[in-house]
Amino acid sequence: MQSLAEVDITDLSHDGRGVARIQDKAVFVAGALPGERVRIRIVRRHRSFDEAKVETLLTRSPDRIEPRCPHFGSCGGCALQHLPADKQIAAKQRVLAENFERIGKVTPQQWLAPLTDAPWGYRRKGRLSVKWVEKKGKVLVGFREDDPRFVADLRVCHTLLPQVGERIEALAALIGGLEAKREIAQIEIAADDRTVALVFRHLVPLQDGDRDRLIAFGREHGLAILLQPKGPDSVHTLDPPTIDLKFGIPAANVELAFRPLDFIQVNAGMNQRMIAQALALLDPQPQHRVLDLFCGLGNFTLPIARLAGAVTGVEGEAGLVARAADNARLNGIDNATFHAADLSLDQRALGWARADYDALLLDPPRSGAAAVLDYLPGKRTRRVVYVSCHPGSLARDAGILVERHGFELLRTGVMDMFPHTAHVESIALFER
């Protein structure tokens, strides 16, 4: 049974919830800020902590602002809209600092100024869940709620590109009018510098009438419409007949082609700033050989190639490796080579891993790069730039680089790749 209690919020957790204690047991309170006293409703109990939501705000933090989104608190897409953008990034820096201290046992010599960009309408990649709800007689289109069993009933999303975020209701009405309304599972959003594409995942073949309605919707709103009847390789265009997705990195005179389901950085503006920051820290020179691990489509590799003597990119997904090599050819770059390898496994026997490099760039997934750091960086490598999407794994790997490989953590900073969420993106420079 859910119970009520009054608590004082003393801290902000890594996932953006307020932290309180009841009889020495931690309680994580969604929607609460440090310095507030709140009446809470406990929604889940665990052995070492409880989870709760704000029932009544008794004492208001001076930092609290009104969320812009009417769905904040029910939609699980954002966690921090009640906190100003500058306070959000400051909180993320505190999370990173605490992880360095607690997990890595390292302290940076210098904190970089946080990287920020436009806080709204930034999300060019995303996945909207779709669900026909029989009892309501309507289609829900949105992100998952805090309880992932449920889809948030959205009318608008201010973090998505406006071409999509302002058309959530129209999308729900579109799908609600399809014969296959019960069989549309999700909509994948993928946008480049010119085109916004929607990929509709459908579990049964679509009738001609449904295809016509989708085409008409795309033409009315200036959206490319694609279909995915099965796995990722089944994605194909419906209208227009073909699309050619590319985004530019003007500072490096590079353009990257990608497919709609490929991983690209969600925030286009922040991606440009992040690449510039990484290049400034890495400082590749014409005589340098650089290794870029977890390279994806070549987001860092190809800009590095414009400055270094040679660069090697390694990525686990073979399709991304092939497209990275294609992107090198597209840009007339001949000093970049790419290899497919599962970097969660020991790859030290492979030729690229045995070669000498002057610098190493790491951009791993949330799990980090611990497996790679068992055998890299080599003795010749003097500089490592680590781009992280998870402060805990960065802190752990920083400890490995410092203690096991003899590096110093010179500079680090946070990047607001996902404003209004609790995701902490960061970058760090290590030198021998």
Phi, psi and omega per residue, in radians:
M1 nan 2.364 3.133
Q2 -1.231 2.453 -3.087
S3 -2.233 2.751 -3.131
L4 -1.847 2.630 3.080
A5 -2.752 2.745 3.027
E6 -1.855 2.285 -3.072
V7 -2.446 2.787 2.996
D8 -1.781 2.309 -3.139
I9 -1.559 2.121 -3.034
T10 -1.863 -0.284 -3.035
D11 -2.768 3.008 3.052
L12 -2.034 2.240 -3.093
S13 -1.368 3.006 -3.118
H14 -1.124 -0.376 -3.140
D15 -1.783 0.249 3.015
G16 1.538 0.123 3.114
R17 -1.653 2.625 3.045
G18 -1.219 2.624 -3.118
V19 -1.996 2.233 3.049
A20 -2.330 3.047 3.083
R21 -2.360 2.415 3.015
I22 -2.188 1.943 -3.098
Q23 0.914 0.866 3.084
D24 1.176 0.158 3.068
K25 -1.804 2.250 -3.115
A26 -1.182 2.455 3.061
V27 -2.238 2.188 3.126
F28 -1.767 2.107 -2.948
V29 -1.998 1.919 3.096
A30 -1.146 2.325 3.073
G31 1.510 0.074 -3.131
A32 -1.871 2.644 -3.114
L33 -2.127 2.670 3.088
P34 -0.975 2.468 -3.127
G35 1.571 -0.082 -3.132
E36 -1.690 2.588 2.935
R37 -1.894 2.250 -3.017
V38 -2.383 2.640 2.920
R39 -1.637 2.191 -3.024
I40 -2.010 2.760 3.010
R41 -2.047 2.041 3.141
I42 -1.325 2.188 -3.060
V43 -1.897 -0.388 3.089
R44 -2.562 2.407 3.091
R45 -1.973 2.426 3.076
H46 -2.284 2.984 -3.083
R47 -1.111 -0.753 -3.029
S48 -1.865 -0.142 3.116
F49 -2.775 2.862 3.050
D50 -2.126 2.802 3.067
E51 -2.060 2.480 -3.057
A52 -2.575 2.898 3.025
K53 -2.181 2.720 3.130
V54 -1.264 2.203 3.038
E55 -1.659 -0.793 3.129
T56 -2.497 2.324 3.083
L57 -1.558 1.943 -3.062
L58 -1.593 -0.724 3.095
T59 -2.268 2.188 -2.995
R60 -1.664 2.336 3.040
S61 -1.191 2.458 3.066
P62 -1.121 -0.302 3.136
D63 -1.452 -0.254 -3.029
R64 -1.189 2.360 3.033
I65 -2.201 2.901 3.103
E66 -1.373 2.221 3.112
P67 -1.057 2.489 3.122
R68 -1.256 -0.588 -3.019
C69 -1.533 2.315 3.113
P70 -1.211 -0.237 -3.087
H71 -1.748 0.040 -3.135
F72 -1.067 2.308 -3.101
G73 1.821 -0.455 3.055
S74 -1.890 -0.702 3.075
C75 -1.338 2.391 -3.141
G76 -1.501 0.091 -3.091
G77 -1.239 -0.532 -3.112
C78 -2.224 2.642 3.117
A79 -2.209 -0.202 -2.931
L80 -2.273 0.376 -3.117
Q81 -1.147 -0.283 3.123
H82 -1.483 0.120 -3.133
L83 -2.173 2.345 3.130
P84 -1.022 2.688 -3.047
A85 -1.010 -0.702 -3.124
D86 -1.194 -0.558 3.086
K87 -1.283 -0.582 3.095
Q88 -1.067 -0.853 -3.073
I89 -1.220 -0.554 3.053
A90 -1.126 -0.689 3.102
A91 -1.138 -0.656 3.121
K92 -1.176 -0.619 3.073
Q93 -1.145 -0.661 3.097
R94 -1.112 -0.691 3.103
V95 -1.053 -0.788 -3.141
L96 -1.113 -0.772 3.137
A97 -1.078 -0.729 3.129
E98 -1.134 -0.640 3.110
N99 -1.192 -0.713 3.066
F100 -1.021 -0.770 -3.091
E101 -1.229 -0.772 -3.006
R102 -1.443 -0.695 -3.041
I103 -1.721 -0.903 -3.060
G104 -1.449 -0.349 -3.068
K105 0.984 0.695 3.131
V106 -2.282 2.714 3.115
T107 -2.271 2.193 3.120
P108 -1.203 2.552 3.084
Q109 -1.270 -0.490 -3.111
Q110 -2.589 2.448 3.018
W111 -1.693 2.205 3.049
L112 -1.310 2.642 3.038
A113 -1.090 2.391 -3.138
P114 -1.032 2.497 3.045
L115 -1.612 2.216 3.134
T116 -2.358 2.833 3.090
D117 -2.590 -2.833 -3.111
A118 -1.010 2.243 -3.047
P119 -1.458 -0.150 -3.096
W120 -2.262 2.666 3.075
G121 1.111 0.536 -3.016
Y122 -1.693 -0.318 -2.924
R123 -1.447 1.844 -3.133
R124 -1.660 -0.151 3.056
K125 -2.249 2.477 3.118
G126 -3.135 2.950 3.118
R127 -2.322 2.064 3.087
L128 -1.705 2.254 3.050
S129 -1.361 2.615 3.128
V130 -2.257 2.346 3.137
K131 -2.597 2.218 2.998
W132 -1.463 2.117 -3.116
V133 -1.852 1.885 -3.035
E134 -1.053 -0.767 -3.080
K135 -1.113 -0.578 3.132
K136 -1.566 -0.266 -3.108
G137 1.109 0.635 -3.090
K138 -2.652 2.869 3.072
V139 -1.698 2.349 3.000
L140 -1.771 2.315 3.059
V141 -2.212 2.131 -3.131
G142 3.031 -3.069 3.003
F143 -1.405 2.916 3.087
R144 -1.215 2.638 3.000
E145 -1.303 3.111 3.059
D146 -0.970 -0.669 2.978
D147 -1.496 1.859 -2.981
P148 -1.147 -0.086 3.072
R149 -1.240 -0.310 -3.006
F150 -2.053 2.512 3.072
V151 -1.671 2.266 3.119
A152 -1.173 2.389 -3.130
D153 -1.502 1.562 -3.023
L154 -1.639 2.592 2.928
R155 -1.870 -0.502 -3.060
V156 -2.691 2.706 2.993
C157 -2.393 2.102 -3.070
H158 -1.518 -0.140 3.089
T159 -1.593 -0.443 3.061
L160 -1.242 2.742 2.971
L161 -0.896 2.416 -3.077
P162 -0.986 -0.533 -3.138
Q163 -1.016 -0.441 3.106
V164 -1.910 -0.799 -3.048
G165 -1.051 -0.522 3.132
E166 -1.570 0.063 -3.091
R167 -2.153 0.426 3.139
I168 -1.099 -0.799 3.131
E169 -1.095 -0.699 3.130
A170 -1.134 -0.660 3.089
L171 -1.129 -0.758 3.124
A172 -1.080 -0.720 3.122
A173 -1.162 -0.690 3.096
L174 -1.012 -0.908 -3.084
I175 -1.178 -0.631 3.106
G176 -1.079 -0.378 3.130
G177 -1.653 0.048 -3.138
L178 -1.539 2.620 3.004
E179 -1.077 -0.594 -3.076
A180 -1.641 0.475 -3.053
K181 -1.038 -0.497 3.116
R182 -1.406 -0.187 -3.003
E183 -1.992 0.168 3.011
I184 -1.637 2.044 -2.997
A185 -1.674 -0.576 -3.079
Q186 -2.883 2.874 3.040
I187 -2.220 2.101 3.075
E188 -1.617 2.324 3.135
I189 -1.848 2.294 3.082
A190 -2.517 2.160 -3.102
A191 -2.259 2.451 2.990
D192 -1.897 -2.706 -3.092
D193 -1.328 -0.199 -3.073
R194 -2.264 -0.544 -2.943
T195 -2.100 2.432 2.976
V196 -1.942 2.073 -3.074
A197 -1.936 2.457 3.041
L198 -2.055 2.203 3.119
V199 -1.868 1.990 -3.129
F200 -1.616 2.060 3.069
R201 -1.509 2.037 -3.111
H202 -2.156 2.446 -2.988
L203 -1.658 -0.138 3.046
V204 -2.348 2.743 3.070
P205 -1.043 2.495 -3.107
L206 -1.546 2.426 3.053
Q207 -1.285 2.779 -3.107
D208 -0.997 -0.653 -3.141
G209 -1.097 -0.715 3.107
D210 -1.144 -0.732 3.128
R211 -1.091 -0.702 3.127
D212 -1.123 -0.701 3.132
R213 -1.131 -0.704 3.108
L214 -1.127 -0.751 3.117
I215 -1.074 -0.796 -3.128
A216 -1.081 -0.702 3.122
F217 -1.096 -0.808 -3.138
G218 -1.056 -0.747 -3.129
R219 -1.206 -0.659 3.129
E220 -1.102 -0.662 -3.030
H221 -1.855 0.085 3.104
G222 1.220 0.657 -3.105
L223 -2.040 2.470 3.000
A224 -1.416 2.374 -3.098
I225 -1.969 2.193 3.102
L226 -2.180 2.778 -3.131
L227 -2.143 2.564 3.064
Q228 -2.310 1.635 -3.121
P229 -1.361 -0.413 -3.109
K230 -2.408 -2.211 -3.099
G231 -1.325 -3.093 -3.091
P232 -0.961 -0.608 -3.096
D233 -1.274 -0.161 -3.121
S234 -1.523 -0.052 -3.108
V235 -1.103 2.286 3.100
H236 -2.597 2.751 -3.093
T237 -1.363 2.515 2.978
L238 -1.818 -0.860 3.106
D239 -2.780 2.201 -0.002
P240 -1.210 3.031 -3.066
P241 -1.051 -0.573 3.104
T242 -2.463 2.676 2.979
I243 -2.353 2.658 -3.103
D244 -2.284 1.582 -3.051
L245 -1.420 2.237 3.108
K246 -2.603 2.538 2.954
F247 -2.269 2.566 -3.068
G248 -1.690 2.671 2.949
I249 -2.105 1.465 -2.950
P250 -1.010 -0.636 -3.089
A251 -1.091 -0.452 3.140
A252 -1.847 0.045 -3.073
N253 0.923 0.886 -3.095
V254 -2.255 2.513 3.028
E255 -2.268 2.297 -3.076
L256 -1.954 2.146 3.031
A257 -1.537 2.533 -3.142
F258 -2.628 2.841 3.058
R259 -1.684 2.782 -3.017
P260 -1.012 -0.556 -3.120
L261 -1.671 0.003 3.113
D262 -1.143 2.656 3.012
F263 -1.306 2.182 2.872
I264 -2.337 2.809 3.113
Q265 -1.111 2.325 -3.025
V266 -1.101 -0.637 -2.974
N267 -1.860 1.838 -3.034
A268 -1.096 -0.798 -3.129
G269 -1.105 -0.764 3.122
M270 -1.175 -0.561 3.116
N271 -1.066 -0.722 3.108
Q272 -1.082 -0.775 -3.135
R273 -1.171 -0.685 -3.136
M274 -1.125 -0.764 3.124
I275 -1.076 -0.774 3.120
A276 -1.066 -0.724 3.109
Q277 -1.122 -0.772 -3.132
A278 -1.092 -0.738 3.135
L279 -1.157 -0.673 3.120
A280 -1.116 -0.698 3.141
L281 -1.287 -0.707 -3.116
L282 -1.233 -0.634 3.102
D283 0.897 0.981 -3.134
P284 -1.216 2.416 -3.115
Q285 -2.031 2.818 -3.075
P286 -1.012 -0.403 -3.140
Q287 -1.617 0.007 -3.035
H288 -1.591 2.561 2.913
R289 -1.892 2.278 -3.036
V290 -2.144 2.466 3.047
L291 -1.931 2.201 3.135
D292 -2.023 1.893 -3.101
L293 -1.735 2.529 -3.009
F294 1.093 0.885 -2.890
C295 -1.429 -0.267 3.139
G296 1.007 -2.308 -3.104
L297 -1.381 -0.051 -3.074
G298 1.760 0.439 -3.092
N299 -0.970 -0.698 3.044
F300 -1.729 -0.605 -3.002
T301 -1.002 -0.845 -3.036
L302 -1.257 -0.698 2.993
P303 -1.061 -0.656 3.073
I304 -1.079 -0.708 -3.098
A305 -1.066 -0.472 3.100
R306 -1.175 -0.335 -3.037
L307 -2.016 -0.562 -3.050
A308 -1.585 2.928 3.064
G309 -1.236 -0.739 3.126
A310 -2.717 2.599 3.107
V311 -2.431 2.450 3.102
T312 -2.039 2.191 3.098
G313 -1.891 2.394 -3.141
V314 -2.251 2.350 -3.066
E315 -2.597 2.557 -3.079
G316 -1.366 -0.484 -3.084
E317 -1.610 2.021 -3.027
A318 -1.050 -0.647 3.137
G319 -1.086 -0.714 3.102
L320 -1.156 -0.647 3.111
V321 -1.078 -0.787 3.132
A322 -1.077 -0.718 -3.129
R323 -1.268 -0.536 3.046
A324 -1.113 -0.752 3.100
A325 -1.121 -0.697 3.065
D326 -1.074 -0.693 3.137
N327 -1.142 -0.625 3.067
A328 -1.066 -0.792 3.121
R329 -1.133 -0.718 3.132
L330 -0.990 -0.605 -3.081
N331 -1.708 0.120 3.129
G332 1.164 0.544 -3.119
I333 -1.748 2.127 -3.095
D334 -2.040 0.121 3.133
N335 -1.924 0.370 3.082
A336 -2.100 2.268 3.064
T337 -2.123 2.648 -3.044
F338 -2.288 2.539 3.138
H339 -2.375 2.523 3.027
A340 -1.678 2.192 3.124
A341 -2.784 2.426 3.084
D342 -1.349 1.848 -3.025
L343 -1.417 0.019 2.978
S344 -1.474 -0.116 3.116
L345 -1.937 2.879 3.141
D346 -1.301 1.998 -3.110
Q347 -2.028 0.372 -3.021
R348 -1.138 -0.334 -3.120
A349 -1.376 -0.253 -3.086
L350 -1.342 2.667 -3.045
G351 -1.038 -0.757 -3.115
W352 -1.110 -0.556 -3.124
A353 -1.332 -0.428 -3.127
R354 -1.525 -0.217 -3.099
A355 -1.275 2.866 3.106
D356 -1.634 2.445 3.115
Y357 -2.362 2.534 3.088
D358 -1.409 -0.518 -3.079
A359 -2.575 2.694 -3.108
L360 -2.279 2.319 2.996
L361 -2.007 2.286 3.123
L362 -2.055 2.288 3.064
D363 -2.414 1.163 -2.990
P364 -1.404 2.957 2.986
P365 -1.246 -3.033 -3.067
R366 -0.993 -0.533 -3.114
S367 -1.212 -0.260 3.085
G368 1.507 -2.834 -2.992
A369 -2.208 0.479 -3.053
A370 -1.052 -0.679 -3.130
A371 -1.105 -0.711 3.118
V372 -1.124 -0.667 -3.054
L373 -1.299 -0.005 2.970
D374 -1.228 -0.470 -3.077
Y375 -2.323 -0.067 3.074
L376 -2.303 2.738 0.011
P377 -1.372 2.722 3.097
G378 -1.285 3.014 -3.037
K379 -1.135 -0.495 -3.121
R380 -1.319 -0.362 -3.074
T381 -1.240 2.087 -3.086
R382 -1.775 -0.319 -3.004
R383 -2.449 2.383 3.081
V384 -2.251 2.247 2.983
V385 -1.943 2.201 -3.045
Y386 -2.059 2.039 3.074
V387 -1.774 2.166 -2.955
S388 -2.186 2.501 3.004
C389 -1.932 0.164 3.128
H390 -2.602 1.992 -3.037
P391 -1.110 -0.536 -3.135
G392 -1.176 -0.781 -3.138
S393 -1.237 -0.615 3.046
L394 -1.075 -0.792 -3.133
A395 -1.073 -0.772 3.093
R396 -1.043 -0.814 -3.097
D397 -1.236 -0.530 3.046
A398 -1.083 -0.726 3.082
G399 -1.046 -0.688 3.117
I400 -1.146 -0.800 -3.129
L401 -1.088 -0.666 -3.106
V402 -1.335 -0.894 -3.017
E403 -1.362 -0.710 -3.023
R404 -1.622 -0.566 -3.021
H405 -1.933 -0.046 3.024
G406 1.362 0.471 3.092
F407 -1.640 2.863 2.971
E408 -1.999 2.485 3.035
L409 -1.487 1.742 -3.046
L410 -1.426 -0.898 -3.041
R411 -2.469 2.573 3.072
T412 -2.704 2.788 3.114
G413 -2.930 2.898 -3.121
V414 -1.774 2.742 -3.123
M415 -2.310 2.259 -3.078
D416 -1.537 1.216 3.133
M417 -1.190 -0.518 -3.090
F418 -2.239 1.273 3.109
P419 -0.967 2.523 3.091
H420 1.340 -0.053 3.006
T421 -1.870 3.008 3.127
A422 -1.602 0.054 3.140
H423 -1.104 2.294 -3.136
V424 -1.950 1.885 3.035
E425 -1.733 2.482 -3.080
S426 -2.636 2.957 3.137
I427 -2.463 2.532 -3.084
A428 -2.505 2.518 3.081
L429 -1.977 2.215 3.084
F430 -2.061 2.425 3.047
E431 -2.338 2.570 3.062
R432 -1.295 nan nan
